[in-house]
């Protein structure tokens, strides 16, 4: 009997789960020693707090979260245990600095610092803030970025388009839940491509990276926005394209390469939302027509027809079945 394939799942941890008096010591062990390989030195007298979501992908590590003011020291002792990688640390909110190789980076939200994995560093959060850190495989990125070492202890500006896509891509991954092996490998490759573009890939590598990583990140970002705005009746490839700075045809091509169409994806998400609402007792007082319109359908007959085709049952059938189970 074969075992099921492994999944690459986001995991969450927070100091809120620890007794107040042991919070710092336990976080130093859990996060500082076992995840980030850093020593943690709180700043000020306010209670120490940290919360992270971390996810391992093949060759790539992702960490996002929030934390109170503190210094995070990566010493040579810690680096001796590190793998052959380097970091891309992105500040999402708050005030922070990074010190490495005799330089100090003053971070602002949306920027990223390229951190060597073999040189000591100090990352300091001066106020409560949030961050995303991506641990990248040095050999793979070096193949795309000429003289990667020259980028260490340097800052990538918030206006960098590839960096913006990378941030959204990582956020979407953490919200998407477990990934099967092949999807996890593809996601890791896309992250490497986007990181290389943000740092400065050479011309040939940049072309290939745009074909792979940028397209995948744009598609994930567009899908995430569709899920958020699925109830908007005016949701269209044109409105999405305008918000993402691309053409409607480019949006359509992204979905075609994914084996579907923009319209099919939107319809499936609207039907899924309607199914959840019909089963949810919190929406029991709403009529089926109100639910249909709330999910972005403009015609009740079209909603009923597509719903039955998708679930082999009418909306009334689903609602009655849910009522019987309560």
N, C-alpha and C positions, 0 to 999 in steps of 0.2 A: 504494500500500500504506500503510495507516494505521499509525501508531506505537502501541505499547501504552500504556495509561494510566499516568501517573506514580504512584508509591507514596510514601507518607510513612512512612519507616522510622526507627526508633530507631538512633542511632549511638553508639558507645562510644569513650572515649579515657581513657588513664591515663598518669601519669608513669612507670609501670613500664616503658613501652615506650621510654623515652629513656635515654641514657647518664647515669649518676649526676651527673657534673660539669655536664652541660648541662640537667638536668631542670627547674630553675626557669626558666631563660631560654627554653627551648622551650615550657614551659607558659604563660609570660607571652604568648608570641606566639600560640600555638594557641588557648588559652582566653581569656586576658585581653584580647587585642586583637581576635580574630576572632569570638568567641562572646559573651562577657559584657560587653565594653567596660569593663574595669576594670584598675587597676594593682594588682599583688599584692606584698605586703610580708610575708614570713614572720616568725613570732614564735619566738624561742628558737633552740636549736642543733640540734634534732633534724632528721633528713633530711626535706626537703619531699616531701609526697605529696598527690596529688589524683587522683580518678577520677570520671568523669561519664558519664551517658547523656543525650543530648540529642535532641530530636525537634521538628521544625518542623511545625506544622499551619497551615491557612489563617488568618492573623491572630493566631495564638497560638504561643508558644514554650515548650517544656518542658525543664527541666534537673533532673536528680537525681543525687546522688552522695555522695562522702565526701571529706574533706580534712583536712590537718593544720592546726595553729594558724597563722593568717595574717590580715592586714588586707586587705580588698578595697575599694580606693578607686574610686569613680565620680566623676571630676572633670568640670568644665565642658567640658574638651576632649573627654572621652569622650562626654559627653551631647550634644555638638554632632553626633555621628554617629548618635545614637540615633533610632529611629523614634518615631512618635506612640503610645507605649505606657507602661505602668507595670508594676511588679513586685509579685508576692505571694510572699514568701519564707518558707518553712516549715521550721523546725528539727525534724529527726527524732530526733537524738541529739546529745549533747555540750553544751557551754556556749557561748553566743554573745551578742553585742550588735549593735545597729544604731543608727547615729547619722545623723540627717537633720533639717533644719529646726530646729536648735537643741535637739532632743530626743534622748534616748537610750532605746532599748528594750532591756530585759533579757529575752532570749528564754529560753524553756524548751521542752523537747521537746513537740511537738504544736501549738505556737502558730504564728501567722503574722504577719509584718510587711508592711504596705502601703507600698510604696516608690515615691515619685514618680519619673517618668522624666525630669524636667527640672530636678531639684535635686541638687546634689552629696550624696553619702552615703558612709559607711564601714560596711561589714559586717565584723565581726570574729568569727572562730572562735577561742575561747580554749583549747579542747581539741580533740582529734581527734573529729570528729563527722560526721553525715550531714545532708543537706538536700534539699529540693525547691523549685525556683523556677519560677514560672509568669509568663511575660511576656504581658500582656493588652492588647488594643486599647482605648485610653482612650475614644474616641467611643462604642463599643458598650456599654461598661460604664457610662459616664456617662448613657446613655439609660435605664438601669435603676436607677442609684443616685443619689439627689439629693445634690448638693454632694459629689461624689467627692473633691474637693480637701481637704475637712475630714478625710478618712480617712487621708491621707498621714502617714507617720511615726507611725502608730498600730498597736496590736497587736490581733489577733483571738485570743480565748482558745481553748485546746485543746478546751474543752467545746462549741464551736460545731458544731452538727450538720452544717451545710452544708460547713464546712471539713473535717470528718472524711470526708465523702463525697467531696469533691474530692481529698483525699490518696489515698484508695483507688482513685479513678477514674484518676488519673495513674499510679499504680503498676501498675494493670491494663493500661493502654495500653502502657507500656514492656515489659510481659511478653508482649503480644499479637503483637508483630512488625509488619510493614508494613501500612498501611491504604490502601485505594483512595481515590480522590478524594472520592467522596460520603460514605464513612464518615469520612474525615478532616474534612470540613466539618461533619458532624453532631457529631463528638467535640469540635471547637473550639467549636461553639455550646453544647454541654452544659457545657464548662468555663467559658465566659463566664457562663452561668446560675448555676452553683454558686458562682463567685467573687462574683457580684453578691449572691447570697443571704448569703454569709458576711460580706461587707462591710456590707450593709444596703440591700437593694433596697426601692423604694417598694411600697406595698400591691398595686397592679395588676400591676406587673412581677414581684413576688414570687410571685403566684399563677401567672402564666404560666411563670416559671422553675421552680417546683416541678413543674408538669405536664411540663416537658421535661427539664431537667437532673437534678432529683432522681430522677425515675423511671428515667432512663437510667443514672445512677450506681448506684442500688440494684440494678438488673438486672445490671450488670457486676460489682458486688461479690458478688452472690449466685451468679452463674455462676462466678466465681473460687473461691468457697468450695466449690461443687459439685465442681469439678475437683480440689480438694485432698482432699475427703472422699468421693470417688466410690466408694471401696471399702467405706464404712460401710454395713452392711446395713440400718440403721435410718434412713437418709437419707430425709427426707420434707419436703413443703412445710411441715408443722407445725414440725418441728425447725429448719428454716432460718428460718422466720418468727420463732420465739422468739429466735433468736440475733441477728436484725436488728431486733427491736422493732417488727414489723409483724404483720398478720394473715395466716393462710394464704391467704385469698381474695385479698388484695393481691398476694401472691407469684404466685398463679395468673394474676391479671390482667396482671402485668408480662410474663409469658411469652406470654399470648394476644395482647397488643399487638405482640409480637415475631414473631408468626406461628407459634407452636408451643405446647407445653404443658410444664409442669414435668416431668412423667413422661417425655415424649418426649426432652427435653434430657438428663435423667439417664441414660436408657437409651442414648442415642447416645454419651455420654461413657464409659459402662461398656464398651460394645462396642469403642470406639476403644482403650481401655486394654487390653482383652483381645487385640485384634489386635496391638498393639505387643508384648505379652508373648509371644504365640505365635511371633512372628517373631524375637524376641531370643534369641540363644544363651545368655544368662545365665539364662534361665528354662527351658531345655530339659529340666532334670531334674524340673520340676513337671508333675504330671498335668493334664489339661484340666479336671478337676473342681476341683482346687486353684486353678487360674487363675480359673475362673468364680467361686468363692467369694471369692477375693481381690479381684475386681472388683465385689463387692456383690451377686452373684446368689445367691439362696437355693435355687433349683431348677435342676439341671443340664439337665433337659429343656427348660425355658423358655429357658435360655441358648443351647442348641444351636439351638432353633427361631428365636429372634430373630437370632442370629448369621448363620444361613444366609440369612434373609430380607434382612439388611442387606448381606451381601457375596457372596451367590450362591455360597457355598462353606461347607463344614463347618469347624469348628475344626481337625479332623485334616487336612483338605486344605491349610489354610494352613500348619500346622506342617510337613507333609511337603514342601511346595513350598520353604519356607525352608531345610530341611535339604539339599535338592538343590542349592541355590545356594551352600552353604558350601564 
